Amino acid sequence: MPGLRTVNFRRVVILLTLGWLGIFVLLPHLLVVLTSILTPDADHLAVWPLTLDAYKRVFEPIYAEVFWHSITLSLTTTIICLLIGYPFAYYVARLKPVWRALLLFLMIIPFWTNSLIRTYAIKALLGKKGLFNEIIMGLGLSDAPLQLLYSDFAVIFGLVYILFPFMVLPLISSFDKLDNSLLEAGHDLGANAFMRFWHIVLPLTMPGVVAGCLIVFLPAMGMFYVADLLGGAKSLLLGNVIKNQFLVVRDWPFGSAFSVILIVLMALMLWIYFLSNRYVQRQGGLDDENL
Amino acid sequence: MKIFKISLVVLIFVYLYLPMAVLVTNSFNKSKYGHEWKGFSTKWYEKLWDNDALMQAFSNSLTIAVLAATLATVLGTLIAQGLYRYRFPLKKLSSGMLFVLMLSPDIVLAITFLVIFIAIGIQLGFWSLLISHITFCLPFVVITVYAQLKDFDRNILEAAQDLGATEWQTFYKIMLPTLFPAILSGWLLSFTLSLDDVIISSFVTGPGFEILPVRVFSMVKVGVSPEVNALATILLAISLILVALITLILKRKRLA
C-alpha cells in the first residue's frame, strides 16, 4: 500500500474517530434535542420558531397516562428480573468453573437470538390454543381457554423473557468481584446471614444491580415490537408512542421530546451508577485519589 | 435450600428455552396451527425457500450484516488503537460518545439516525441501514479490542519504533496479529447484533431495500405463519454456532 504509507496513520485514526462519532453520534443527538423544541410542520417535519409545546403535550392527560403506564410496565419488568436474577446470579457465580461456564453459555444463546423471533415464540405459548392454556385446561384449572395474550401480563412476560439476560450478566460479574474474605470476616465478627447480606453483599453488588436495572428499564420502554405483538390496545410502551409520532403522525418534535426524556432518565441512572461504584470502591478500601 | 436453588436455576432455563423449543418443534410439524402434532414434515422449510420476498429480505439482511460487521470491525479496531496509543483533542468526548452509543436505548438511537439521515439527505434504504448498523456495532468492537490492548506490552511498540517501523507497519505487523482473536470476536458480535436488530432498522429502512426483521415484523403482526417457525429455527441455529465460535475464540485467547 504505497499510497497509505505516505499518509500519517495517527492522523487517519484520529480523523476517523472524531469524524464518525461526531457525524453519526454527537450531531444526531444534538439534532434530536433541537427537534424537540421546534414547531411541527406537515411538509418539513420540523421548522422554526422554537417552542416548548412538545414538552407541554407530554404532560397532557392522555399522553401522561400512556407515559406512566409504560413506566409501570418497565418498572415491573425490572423488579421481576431483579428478584429472580439476583439469587440466580448469586448461585451461578458460586458454581464450579465448568458448570458456571456451561450455564453462562446457555444464558448467552437466547441473548444473541433474534429478539423479534423470541417474542413471536411467546405467542405460541400464551395463545388461546397455546401450550399454557393446554396445560391449564389439561389440569382442569379452567374450562375455557384464558385470555393470556394481548394484556399487560403478556407484555411483561415478554419483556422479562427478552431482557432477563441483560440483568443477570452484570449481576454475575459483580458477584465475581465480591471478596469472600469480607464475608468470612463478617462471620468471625458475629454477623448472622441476614446481616452479612444486608451490610456486605448487597452494598458491594450495588453497581451490578444498578447496571442491570439501567439496561433493563430503559430499553424495556422502547421495545415497541413486544407491545405490538403481545399487548392489547392499552398495553402500549413509550416506544410505540415514539414510533407512531415519527412514522405515522409525523409529529417529530413531539416524538423527540419523549426521547429527550428517555435520554435524561438515562443520564440520571448513569449518575446513580457512578455514585454506587464510588461508594463500593471507598468501602473496599480504595481512596478517592485512585478514581 | 439446595432444592430451592436447583429448582430456581432449572425453572429459569425452562422459561428461557421453552418458547424456542416450541418454535423448533412447530417448524417440523405437519399441522398448520402447531398445537397438535400431526407428524414430521419439512414442508415449512420448502415453503420458506419458495417465499421469494422473505428469501430476498434474508439475503439483504446477510449482506448488511456482513458489510456492517466488516466495516465496524475495521473502524472499531482503528478507534481502539487511537484511544490506546494517542492523545488527541476531544478524546474524552469520543469515548463518551462510544459509551452513549452502547447504553442508549435502541429507540433513542433509531430516532437520532433517522434525524441525521433526513438532515444530511441520505436516502432511506441500503446506505442508511448500513451506516446505522456500522455505528451501533462500533462500541462492541472497540471494547473487545481495547480489552485485549490493555494486556499488550507497550515496550514492543517502542522497540518497533526504534527498529525503524512506520506506524502502518507497526499496525499490520504487530497489532493485527496480536489482536486477531479480539477482532474476530468483535466481527462475530457485530454480525449477530446486525442480524438481530429490529428497532433501529424499522426506523431507517426504505421501501426499496427490505431486511429480515422488518419483513418478519409485518408478517407476524398479521398472524401466525408456519414459515416463520422454520426461519426462526434457522436463525437459532446460526446464533448457536456463532456463540459457540465466540466462546471458543475467547477461551483459546485466555489459554494462550
Interface residues (C-beta under 8 A of the other chain):
Chain A: M1 L4 R5 N8 F9 R10 V12 V13 I14 L16 T17 L18 W20 L21 G22 I23 F24 V25 L26 L27 P28 H29 L31 V32 T35 L45 I84 P87 F88 Y91 V92 L103 F105 L106 M107 I108 I109 P110 W112 T113 N114 S115 L116 I117 R118 Y120 A121 I122 K123 A124 L125 K129 G130 L131 E134 Y161 F164 P165 L214 I215 L218 P219 M221 G222 M223 F224 Y225 D228 L229 L238 G239 I242 K243 F246 L247 W252 G255 S256 S259 L262 I263 M266 L270
Chain B: K5 L8 V9 I12 F13 Y15 L16 Y17 L18 P19 M20 V22 L23 N26 Y33 G34 H35 L75 L78 I79 Q81 G82 L83 R85 Y86 F88 L90 L93 S94 M97 L98 V100 L101 L103 S104 P105 D106 I107 V108 I111 T112 F113 L114 V115 I116 I118 A119 I120 I131 S132 T135 L138 T166 E167 W168 F171 T192 L195 D196 V198 I199 S202 F203 P213 V216 F217 V220 K221 V224 V228 L231 A232 L235 L236 S239 L240 L242 V243 A244 T247
